[in-house]
Amino acid sequence: MFSSFGLRTILKSSVGVLCESSALFPTVSVRPWSCCASALLSGPEVSKGVFAVPPPVRHYARVAKRKTTGPESQLSDLAPTMLKMEYAPVPLAQTTDDLVKRLLSLELASHKEKLQLKKEQLIAKVQRDENDRNSVEVQAVAVLTARIRNYQEHLQKHHKDKANKRRMLMAIDRRKKLLKNLRLVRFDTFERVCEQLGIVYTFPPEYYRRATRRWLAKKEFCIKVFKAVQKQKAEQKMKQQISTTETKQIKYMQSATFPTK
C-alpha cells in the first residue's frame, strides 16, 4: 500500500503528463492510469515529478538437492542381454533375430522376473547337487537372502513403508534361526553358505534388557562396590602375607638364639 504522500504525487504527475500530452497532441487521448503504470514499470528513477516504485523482488530459485547414491542393487550384475529364465533353456531363442531376442531378454523384463532369476543364481551357489530343491540352505537361506535384500533396496527409497519393514524383520529372524540350527548340525555347510551368499553371522546377545536410568545407576553402584571389595581383599591378603613373614622371621630368630640339642 502506498502512503498518502505517494498517492498525491502520482496523481499530480499523471495530471501534469496528461496536460502536456494533450497540449502537444490534441487529437490523441491519453488515459491517466497509463502514465502511472508506465512509471511503475520503469524503475526507481524520479523524472518530471513522477514517483516510480521498484517492482518486488521474488526469489523463485531454490537450491538443487543432491541425489544420495546408495549401495548397488543385487540385480545390477544381471546383464540386460541375458534371456529370461523360462526362455534360457530353449535352443530356438538363441538363434532368433535381434528384435525377438530383445523381447525375450531382461532388458524388457519386469522386476519380479529379474528377482526370480537372481533367486535361481543364489540357489545354484549353495545347492548340494543339480536336483537339490528341498534342503535347508536352498529352500530357506538362499530364498530368504534374496527376499531380504529386495526389501532393503525397497526401504532405501520408501523408508516409511512399515509393512514391508515388518516383513523384512520377520524374514531376518527366520533366517537367523535356520542359520543357528545349521551351524549346530553341519558347521562346514554353514561356513560354505555364509561365504557363498556373503552373509555375516553375528552371535545374538545373551539377554535383552532395556537400559534405563535406574538400571545404569544401579550398575555403576555395583561396579563401585565390587572394586571396593576387591581392594579390601587385596589389603587383607597383604596383611596376611606380612604377618606370615613376620612369624617366620620370629621363629627363625628363636631357632638361631636357642639351638636345639
C-alpha positions as CSV (number, residue, x, y, z in Angstrom):
1,M,0.0,0.0,0.0
2,F,1.2,3.5,-0.9
3,S,1.3,6.3,1.6
4,S,-1.0,9.3,1.2
5,F,2.0,11.5,0.1
6,G,2.9,8.9,-2.6
7,L,-0.6,8.8,-3.9
8,R,-0.8,12.6,-4.2
9,T,2.5,12.8,-6.1
10,I,1.4,10.1,-8.5
11,L,-2.0,11.8,-9.2
12,K,-0.3,15.2,-9.7
13,S,2.3,13.8,-12.0
14,S,-0.3,11.9,-14.0
15,V,-2.4,15.0,-14.4
16,G,0.7,17.0,-15.5
17,V,1.7,14.4,-18.0
18,L,-1.9,14.3,-19.3
19,C,-2.0,18.1,-19.8
20,E,1.4,18.1,-21.6
21,S,0.4,15.3,-23.9
22,S,-3.0,16.9,-24.7
23,A,-1.2,20.2,-25.4
24,L,1.3,18.6,-27.8
25,F,-1.1,16.1,-29.4
26,P,-4.6,17.4,-29.2
27,T,-6.1,14.6,-31.2
28,V,-4.6,11.8,-29.1
29,S,-6.5,10.9,-26.0
30,V,-4.2,9.8,-23.1
31,R,-5.6,7.9,-20.1
32,P,-4.2,9.0,-16.8
33,W,-3.6,5.5,-15.4
34,S,-1.4,4.5,-18.4
35,C,1.2,7.1,-17.3
36,C,1.1,5.7,-13.8
37,A,1.5,2.1,-15.0
38,S,4.5,3.1,-17.2
39,A,6.0,5.0,-14.3
40,L,5.6,2.0,-12.0
41,L,7.2,-0.4,-14.5
42,S,10.1,2.0,-15.4
43,G,12.2,1.6,-12.2
44,P,13.3,3.5,-9.1
45,E,14.1,6.7,-11.0
46,V,12.3,10.0,-10.4
47,S,11.8,12.2,-13.5
48,K,9.4,15.1,-14.2
49,G,7.6,14.7,-10.9
50,V,6.8,11.0,-11.5
51,F,7.4,8.8,-8.4
52,A,8.3,5.3,-9.6
53,V,8.1,2.3,-7.2
54,P,10.6,-0.6,-7.7
55,P,9.0,-3.9,-8.5
56,P,9.0,-6.5,-5.8
57,V,11.9,-9.0,-5.9
58,R,10.7,-12.6,-6.0
59,H,13.2,-15.4,-5.1
60,Y,12.0,-18.3,-7.2
61,A,15.3,-20.1,-7.4
62,R,15.9,-23.0,-5.0
63,V,19.0,-24.9,-4.1
64,A,19.1,-28.2,-6.0
65,K,19.0,-31.2,-3.8
66,R,21.9,-33.6,-4.1
67,K,21.0,-37.1,-5.0
68,T,22.2,-39.6,-2.5
69,T,23.7,-42.7,-4.1
70,G,23.1,-45.8,-2.1
71,P,24.6,-49.2,-2.4
72,E,24.3,-51.1,-5.6
73,S,21.3,-53.3,-6.2
74,Q,21.6,-57.1,-6.1
75,L,20.1,-57.1,-9.7
76,S,22.9,-54.8,-11.1
77,D,25.1,-57.8,-12.0
78,L,22.4,-59.2,-14.3
79,A,23.3,-58.2,-17.9
80,P,20.4,-56.8,-19.9
81,T,21.2,-59.2,-22.8
82,M,20.5,-62.3,-20.7
83,L,17.4,-64.2,-21.6
84,K,14.6,-64.7,-19.2
85,M,14.5,-67.8,-17.0
86,E,11.8,-69.6,-19.0
87,Y,13.4,-68.9,-22.4
88,A,17.1,-69.6,-21.5
89,P,16.9,-73.4,-22.0
90,V,15.1,-73.1,-25.3
91,P,17.6,-73.5,-28.2
92,L,15.4,-71.6,-30.7
93,A,15.6,-68.5,-28.6
94,Q,19.4,-68.4,-29.1
95,T,19.2,-68.3,-32.9
96,T,16.4,-65.8,-33.4
97,D,16.9,-62.3,-34.7
98,D,17.9,-59.4,-32.6
99,L,14.4,-58.0,-32.2
100,V,12.9,-61.2,-30.8
101,K,15.9,-61.8,-28.6
102,R,15.5,-58.3,-27.2
103,L,11.8,-59.0,-26.4
104,L,12.9,-62.2,-24.6
105,S,15.8,-60.6,-22.7
106,L,16.0,-58.9,-19.3
107,E,16.0,-55.5,-21.0
108,L,12.2,-55.6,-21.2
109,A,11.7,-57.9,-18.2
110,S,9.8,-56.9,-15.0
111,H,11.3,-56.7,-11.6
112,K,9.6,-59.9,-10.5
113,E,11.2,-61.8,-13.3
114,K,14.7,-60.4,-12.5
115,L,14.3,-61.3,-8.9
116,Q,13.3,-64.8,-9.8
117,L,16.4,-65.2,-11.9
118,K,18.5,-63.9,-9.0
119,K,17.0,-66.4,-6.7
120,E,17.9,-69.2,-9.0
121,Q,21.5,-67.9,-9.2
122,L,21.8,-67.9,-5.3
123,I,20.2,-71.4,-5.2
124,A,22.8,-72.7,-7.7
125,K,25.6,-71.4,-5.4
126,V,24.5,-73.4,-2.3
127,Q,22.6,-76.4,-3.5
128,R,24.2,-79.9,-2.9
129,D,23.5,-81.2,-6.5
130,E,21.6,-80.2,-9.5
131,N,18.3,-81.7,-8.3
132,D,18.5,-80.3,-4.8
133,R,15.5,-78.1,-4.0
134,N,14.4,-79.2,-0.5
135,S,17.5,-78.7,1.6
136,V,17.6,-76.0,4.3
137,E,20.3,-74.0,2.6
138,V,18.3,-73.9,-0.6
139,Q,14.7,-73.8,0.4
140,A,15.1,-71.2,3.2
141,V,18.5,-69.5,3.4
142,A,19.1,-68.6,-0.3
143,V,15.5,-67.6,-1.0
144,L,15.2,-65.6,2.2
145,T,18.5,-63.8,1.4
146,A,17.2,-62.7,-2.0
147,R,14.0,-61.6,-0.4
148,I,15.7,-59.7,2.4
149,R,18.0,-57.8,0.0
150,N,15.0,-56.9,-2.1
151,Y,13.2,-55.5,1.0
152,Q,16.3,-53.5,1.9
153,E,16.5,-51.9,-1.5
154,H,12.8,-51.0,-1.4
155,L,13.1,-49.4,2.1
156,Q,16.0,-47.2,1.0
157,K,13.6,-45.5,-1.4
158,H,10.4,-45.8,0.7
159,H,11.7,-45.6,4.3
160,K,8.1,-45.1,5.7
161,D,6.8,-48.4,4.4
162,K,6.2,-50.0,7.8
163,A,4.5,-53.2,6.4
164,N,7.5,-54.2,4.3
165,K,9.9,-53.3,7.1
166,R,8.0,-55.7,9.3
167,R,8.1,-58.5,6.7
168,M,11.9,-57.9,6.3
169,L,12.5,-58.2,10.1
170,M,10.4,-61.4,10.2
171,A,12.5,-62.8,7.3
172,I,15.7,-61.9,9.0
173,D,14.6,-63.6,12.3
174,R,13.6,-66.7,10.4
175,R,16.9,-66.9,8.5
176,K,18.8,-66.3,11.8
177,K,17.1,-69.3,13.4
178,L,17.8,-71.5,10.3
179,L,21.5,-70.5,10.3
180,K,21.8,-71.2,14.0
181,N,20.4,-74.7,13.6
182,L,22.6,-75.3,10.5
183,R,25.6,-74.2,12.5
184,L,24.9,-76.7,15.2
185,V,24.2,-79.6,12.9
186,R,26.6,-79.1,9.9
187,F,29.2,-76.5,10.6
188,D,31.1,-76.9,7.3
189,T,27.9,-76.4,5.3
190,F,27.1,-73.3,7.4
191,E,30.5,-71.8,6.6
192,R,30.1,-72.5,2.9
193,V,26.6,-71.0,2.8
194,C,27.8,-67.8,4.6
195,E,30.8,-67.5,2.3
196,Q,28.9,-68.0,-1.0
197,L,25.9,-65.7,-0.1
198,G,28.0,-63.0,1.6
199,I,26.3,-63.4,5.0
200,V,28.0,-62.1,8.1
201,Y,26.7,-64.2,11.1
202,T,26.7,-62.4,14.4
203,F,26.0,-64.0,17.7
204,P,22.9,-62.8,19.5
205,P,23.3,-61.2,22.9
206,E,22.8,-63.4,26.0
207,Y,19.8,-61.4,27.1
208,Y,17.9,-58.3,26.1
209,R,17.4,-55.6,28.7
210,R,16.3,-52.0,28.3
211,A,18.9,-49.6,29.6
212,T,17.0,-47.2,32.0
213,R,18.5,-44.5,34.3
214,R,17.8,-46.6,37.3
215,W,19.5,-49.6,35.8
216,L,22.5,-47.6,34.8
217,A,22.8,-46.0,38.2
218,K,22.5,-49.4,39.9
219,K,25.1,-50.9,37.6
220,E,27.6,-48.1,38.3
221,F,27.0,-48.5,42.1
222,C,27.6,-52.3,41.8
223,I,30.8,-51.7,40.0
224,K,32.0,-49.3,42.7
225,V,31.1,-51.8,45.4
226,F,32.9,-54.6,43.5
227,K,36.1,-52.5,43.2
228,A,35.9,-51.6,46.9
229,V,35.5,-55.2,47.9
230,Q,38.4,-56.2,45.7
231,K,40.6,-53.5,47.2
232,Q,39.7,-54.6,50.7
233,K,40.5,-58.3,49.9
234,A,43.9,-57.2,48.4
235,E,44.7,-55.3,51.6
236,Q,43.7,-58.2,53.8
237,K,45.9,-60.5,51.7
238,M,48.8,-58.2,52.0
239,K,48.4,-58.1,55.8
240,Q,48.3,-61.9,56.0
241,Q,51.5,-62.1,53.9
242,I,53.2,-59.6,56.2
243,S,52.0,-61.4,59.3
244,T,53.2,-64.8,57.9
245,T,56.6,-63.4,57.0
246,E,56.9,-61.8,60.5
247,T,56.1,-65.1,62.2
248,K,58.6,-66.9,60.1
249,Q,61.3,-64.4,61.0
250,I,60.5,-64.7,64.7
251,K,60.7,-68.5,64.5
252,Y,64.0,-68.3,62.7
253,M,65.4,-65.9,65.2
254,Q,64.3,-68.1,68.1
255,S,65.8,-71.1,66.5
256,A,69.0,-69.3,65.9
257,T,69.3,-68.0,69.5
258,F,68.2,-71.2,71.2
259,P,69.6,-74.1,69.2
260,T,68.1,-77.5,69.8
261,K,70.2,-80.1,71.5
